[in-house]
């Protein structure tokens, strides 16, 4: 009885581990492909360009916001509100 149980357990382990090997090799290949793509020079240049463009847009929006805030701070309604005359 013990011998049959050992064979059964071994057979079930083999059957359970058979799908693991192809899954491992597929996942390994996928990770290697993604890493190769991530370190691609073209991708890095695109990311650097996007970072530069984002910084430029941020500076423009910041300058526009400061300009609007200055004009608003010097407007008559704000001056009257700060003086207590509404």
Buried (B, 14 or more C-beta within 10 A) or exposed (E): EEEEEEEEEEEEEEEEEEEEEEEEEEEEEEEEEEEEEEEEEEEEEEEEEEEEEEEEEEEEEEEEEEEEEEEEEEEEEEEEEEEEEE
